[in-house]
Amino acid sequence: MKKIIYILTFVSAILFTGCSDFLTETNKSNPDAATFYKTTSGYESLINACYSTLRDVYGDNIEMFVAGTDLYKVGRSGLVSQGLGTYQSLTPADNSVKAFYSTVYQSIKKCNDAIYYGGLYNHNAVKIAEIRFLRAFYYFQLVQQFGDVALSTEVITTPVTNFPRTAAVDVYKFITDEMKAALEVLPVTAANKIIGISG
């Protein structure tokens, strides 16, 4: 009987003692953007992500830049996009065109995030200027390929279903204004230099 009383006392003590601290969860492995980008290392990772998107834009989609010109010769396997190579049946639904368009806008979204959080937390002004220049470069790629495009410069936190197009002349003005503003902040020589392998 004593054993049962001890067990009941022990179980009661566990049940009635506060364990709310134990049940309160904190997500330490996946912080929200505002918390993560406030830190210098978190913001650096966002800057790196902006630069790494250059690989996505140029890596697998070479035909967007050279197909249909005298710089590109169709090989035996043909092009991923026949429309780009021959200008026949080229539509916005073409896989290469669609992938390029989506990838560049995803890159611009990362740049918008970096500019926003950089200003919000007073991060390095040179890094913010670099990303403003990079975002303008991405818009240059879009306007060169598509003419009038949607100009999005704000952080998007909720779904948006409609982006009105901006006239190409206004997009070009945005590009030149952004690049000029960035160049006023950027140093003449880079502090971080890429070291190449000499052969």
N, C-alpha and C positions, 0 to 999 in steps of 0.2 A: 504494500500500500504506500509505503514511504517513497518507493521508486516512482509510482504514478504521480504522487504529489510533486516530487522534484521535477519530473518531466513536464507536468502541467504548469508549474511555476516558471520553468525555463521557456516554454512556448509562449506563455503570457507575457513574459518580459520582452521577448523578441517582437511579439505582435504589438505591444503597447508602447514600446520605445519608438521615438521618432526616427524614421529612416527616410525622411523626405530629401535630405541631402544626398543620400545614396541614389534615389530615384530621379533626381534632377539631372538631365542629360546635357552635356556640352559637346558640341561637334568640333573636336580639336583637329581632326584630320581633313576637314573640308570647310574652312571658314568662308563666310560670304565675301563678296568682292570688296565691299567698303572696308572691311577689317583687313583683308589680305593685302590690298594695294596701298594701305596706309604705311606699311613697313617698306623700308628701302629694298630689301630682297624681293618682296612681293611685287613692287613696282618694276624692279629690274627684269623680273620674269615676264611682265607684261610688255616691256620694251622689246625684249628678245622675241616674244611672240609676234610683235608687229613686223620685225625684220624677217622672221622665219617665213612669213606669208609670201615673201618674194619668191621663195622656192615653189610655193603652190601656184602662183600666177605664171611663172615662166617654165617650171619643171616639165610638165607632161603636155603642154599645150602649145608647142612651137608653131603648129600650123596657123594659129591665130595671127601670128606676126609675119609669116613669110609665105604661106600658101597662096597660090594665085599670082605670085610675082616671079621675076626671073632669078630670084635668090633660092628658089626651092624646086627640086625635081622630084616628081612622084616616083617612088621606088616600086618594086615588084608587088609589094603587099598593098600598095595604094595608100591613100590618106585615111585617117580616121574619119574625116569629113570630106566627102566628095564635093559638097556645096562650096566649101572654101577653096578647093583646088580648081574647080571649073566654073564657079559662079552659076551653077545650074541647081535649081531647087534648093537654094539657100534660104532657110527660114529661121526665125528666132528659136524654134524648137530644136535646131541642130545641136547635137550633143556637145560639140566643141565650143560653140558660141554660148550655149546655156551654161556650161561649166565655167568658162572664162568670166562671164557676167556675174555669176553667183560667187565665185572665188574672190573677185576683186571687191565686191561689196562686203564680203565677210572680212576681208583685210581692212577695209575702211572702217568697219564696225570696231575692230580691235584698236585702230588708231584713234577713233573717237573716244573710246574708253580710256586710253592712255593719256590723251590730252585732258579729258575731264578730271580723272583722278590725280594727274600731275598738278593741275591747278588747284584742286580741292585741298590737297595735302602739302602744297608748296614744295614739290619735288624739284629736282635739278632742272633749271630753265633751259639748259642746252639740250637735255634729253627731250623735253617737250617740243623744242624747236625742230629737232631732228624728225620727230613724229609728225609734226605739222607739214614739214617738207615731204615726207613719205606719203602722207595722205593726199597731198596735192599731186604727187607723182601718180598715184593710183587713179585719181580723177582724170589726169591727163590721158592715161591708157583708155579709160572708159569713153571720154569725149572723142578721142581719135577714132575709136571703133564704131561708136553708136550715135554720135551727134548729141542731141538733147538727152540728158540723163537726169535722174533724180539726185538732187544735192542734199545729202544728209550730214549735218555737222554736229548733231547733238547725241548724247547717250540715249539709247532706246532701252527702256526697262519694261515696256508693255507691248503687246502685239500691235503692229501697225499694218493695216490692210491696203493702204493706198499711199503711194508716193508720187506726187505730181512731178512731171519732168520740168527741168530748168533749161532755158534756152542755152545753146552751146556757147554763145558769146558771153553769157553771164558765168558759165562754168569756167571758161578760159580766164575771165577776170578774177574769179575766186582763186584759181590756180596761181596766177601771177602774184596776186596780193599775198597769198599764203607763203609762197616761196620767198618773196622779198622780205616779209616780216620774219621768217625763219632765218634768213641769211644775216639779218641785223644782229641776231643773238649768237649764231654759230661762230666758232673761232675759225681763223684762216687755215690753221693746220689742226688736224685731229689729234687728240690726246691719246686715243687708243688706235694703234696702227695694226693692220692685218699683216702678219708675217708670212710671206710666201716661201715656198720651198724652191730653192734654186738648184738647178741641175747642172 
